[in-house]
């Protein structure tokens, strides 16, 4: 079935969903898909309650659980990029009409409104790049111990495994994205055989494009690691 361009689900299903939301006195409606600006606007208007798509829900979770300065910058960048893409374009936001003695069409209302967002996005990218440059400047050859990176889907048990092997105090809960900040601890595998074990941000299927920046640190750590272990549900790992 081809998605409806205006609402994704079609007029009949919109009316059915509106009746269900009203009957259950819903405060919000969530859909496990990504919507464009027009679809989100039309659905929210038709239902009379906030309508959240997949990316919005994940961004809200990220914003609540980010702790480190880098994680907070990454989440803010992702939210601003999402907001910039989500702002709908209406007829009143088109370019100013030309008049006598006026050179060119000039900037549109939309461009003027988005300019502060674009400046903040550029600033956040610059600050994140500086942090990541400092991290990549560290020479792996200078490390005293090999680095093992735990990667995998969110809620797969990576933090539980870190706590079990290293006696760490990483936050653990049976929910998505409980970890948004990497944590590294030394683990003694045998006499004179120590490694640094790193817990990372869990991945998700169908990762929204706006969230790629939030996983940049995890990707960098995995690339620089001497060994990558893929976390599996509970505390099992495959090497």
C-alpha positions in Angstrom: 0.0 0.0 0.0 1.4 3.4 -1.0 1.5 5.8 1.9 -0.7 8.9 1.7 1.3 12.0 0.9 -0.7 14.2 3.3 -1.2 12.0 6.3 0.6 8.7 5.5 -2.4 6.6 6.6 -5.2 8.0 4.5 -8.4 10.0 5.4 -10.4 7.0 6.6 -7.8 5.7 8.9 -7.2 9.2 10.2 -10.8 9.5 11.2 -10.7 6.1 12.8 -7.6 7.0 14.8 -9.1 10.2 15.9 -12.1 8.4 17.3 -9.9 5.9 19.1 -7.8 8.7 20.6 -10.8 10.6 21.8 -12.4 7.5 23.3 -9.3 6.6 25.2 -8.6 10.2 26.1 -5.1 9.9 24.7 -2.6 12.7 25.5 -0.4 11.8 22.5 -0.2 9.4 19.6 3.0 7.7 18.6 3.8 6.1 15.2 6.7 3.7 14.5 7.6 5.5 11.3 9.3 8.7 10.2 6.9 11.5 9.0 7.7 14.5 6.9 6.7 18.0 8.0 3.3 18.1 6.2 2.2 14.6 7.4 3.1 15.5 11.0 1.2 18.8 10.8 -1.9 17.3 9.2 -2.1 14.4 11.7 -1.6 16.6 14.7 -4.3 19.0 13.5 -6.7 16.2 12.7 -6.3 14.3 15.9 -6.2 17.4 18.2 -3.3 15.8 20.3 0.5 15.8 19.8 1.5 13.3 17.1 5.1 11.9 17.6 7.0 9.9 15.0 9.8 7.4 15.6 12.6 10.0 15.6 10.8 12.4 18.0 10.4 9.6 20.6 14.0 8.6 20.4 15.2 12.2 20.6 13.0 12.7 23.7 14.6 9.6 25.4 18.1 10.8 24.4 17.4 14.3 25.9 16.3 12.8 29.2 19.3 10.4 29.6 22.3 12.4 28.3 24.7 13.1 31.1 28.1 14.0 29.7 28.9 17.3 27.9 29.5 15.5 24.6 26.3 13.5 24.8 24.3 16.6 25.5 25.9 18.4 22.5 25.1 15.4 20.3 21.5 15.3 21.4 21.0 19.1 20.9 22.5 18.9 17.5 20.2 16.0 16.5 17.1 17.8 17.8 18.0 21.0 16.0 18.6 19.2 12.7 15.3 17.4 13.1 13.5 20.6 13.9 15.1 22.3 10.8 13.8 19.5 8.6 10.4 19.4 10.3 9.4 23.0 9.9 6.7 23.0 7.1 6.9 25.4 4.2 3.7 27.4 3.6 2.7 29.9 1.0 3.5 32.8 3.3 7.0 31.5 3.8 7.9 31.8 0.1 10.3 34.5 -1.1 9.2 38.1 -0.9 7.6 39.3 -4.1 9.5 41.7 -6.2 8.6 45.4 -6.3 9.8 48.4 -8.2 13.5 49.4 -7.5 14.0 46.2 -5.4 16.8 44.0 -6.6 16.2 40.2 -6.6 13.7 38.2 -4.6 15.7 38.5 -1.4 15.5 36.0 1.5 12.3 34.2 2.4 10.5 34.3 5.7 11.6 30.6 6.2 15.2 31.4 5.6 15.1 34.3 8.1 13.4 32.1 10.7 15.9 29.2 10.2 19.0 31.3 10.4 19.4 31.2 14.2 19.0 27.4 14.0 21.6 27.1 11.3 24.1 29.2 13.3 23.6 27.1 16.4 24.0 23.9 14.4 27.3 25.2 13.0 28.5 26.1 16.5 27.6 22.6 17.8 29.3 20.8 15.0 32.4 22.9 15.6 32.5 22.1 19.3 31.8 18.4 18.7 34.6 18.3 16.1 37.0 19.7 18.6 36.1 17.0 21.2 36.4 14.3 18.6 39.7 15.6 17.3 41.1 15.4 20.8 39.9 11.8 21.1 41.4 10.7 17.8 44.7 12.5 18.5 45.4 9.8 21.1 47.8 7.3 19.5 46.7 3.7 20.1 50.3 2.7 20.3 50.7 4.7 23.5 48.0 2.7 25.3 49.2 0.5 28.2 46.5 -2.1 27.7 44.4 -3.4 24.8 40.9 -1.9 24.4 37.9 -4.1 24.1 34.7 -2.4 22.9 31.2 -3.7 23.7 28.9 -2.9 20.9 25.4 -4.1 19.9 21.7 -3.2 20.0 20.3 -1.1 22.8 19.1 -3.1 25.9 21.3 -6.1 24.9 23.1 -6.4 28.2 26.4 -4.5 27.5 26.3 -2.5 30.7 25.4 -5.5 32.8 28.4 -7.3 31.3 30.7 -4.4 32.1 29.5 -4.4 35.7 29.9 -8.1 36.0 33.4 -8.3 34.6 34.8 -5.0 35.9 32.8 -4.3 39.1 31.7 -1.1 37.5 28.7 1.0 38.5 27.2 1.6 35.1 23.5 2.4 35.2 21.5 -0.7 34.2 17.8 -0.9 33.4 15.5 -3.0 31.2 14.7 -0.2 28.8 16.0 1.3 25.6 19.0 3.7 25.6 19.7 3.5 29.3 23.3 4.2 28.3 24.2 7.3 26.4 27.7 7.9 27.6 30.6 5.5 27.1 32.2 4.1 30.2 35.6 2.3 30.4 37.0 0.1 33.1 40.1 -2.1 33.5 39.5 -5.8 33.6 42.1 -8.4 34.8 41.7 -11.5 32.6 44.8 -13.2 34.0 48.1 -12.2 35.7 49.7 -9.5 33.6 46.8 -9.7 31.1 44.7 -6.6 31.6 42.4 -5.0 29.1 40.3 -1.8 29.0 36.6 -2.8 28.6 34.4 0.0 27.1 30.6 0.1 27.2 29.0 2.1 24.3 25.7 3.5 23.2 23.4 0.8 22.0 22.3 0.8 18.3 18.7 0.5 17.0 17.3 -0.9 13.8 16.3 1.7 11.1 18.4 4.4 12.7 17.0 7.8 11.8 19.4 10.0 9.9 19.1 12.8 12.4 20.5 10.6 15.1 23.8 9.6 13.4 25.7 12.2 15.4 24.6 10.7 18.7 26.4 7.5 17.8 29.6 9.1 16.5 31.5 8.4 19.7 30.5 4.7 19.7 31.6 4.4 16.1 34.9 6.0 16.8 35.5 3.8 19.9 34.7 0.7 17.9 37.1 1.7 15.1 40.0 2.4 17.5 39.4 -0.7 19.7 41.7 -3.7 19.5 38.8 -6.1 19.9 35.0 -5.6 19.3 32.5 -7.8 21.2 28.9 -7.8 20.0 26.5 -7.8 23.0 23.6 -10.3 23.0 20.6 -10.3 25.3 21.3 -11.1 28.9 25.1 -11.1 29.5 26.3 -13.3 26.6 28.7 -12.0 24.0 29.9 -13.2 20.7 33.6 -12.4 19.8 
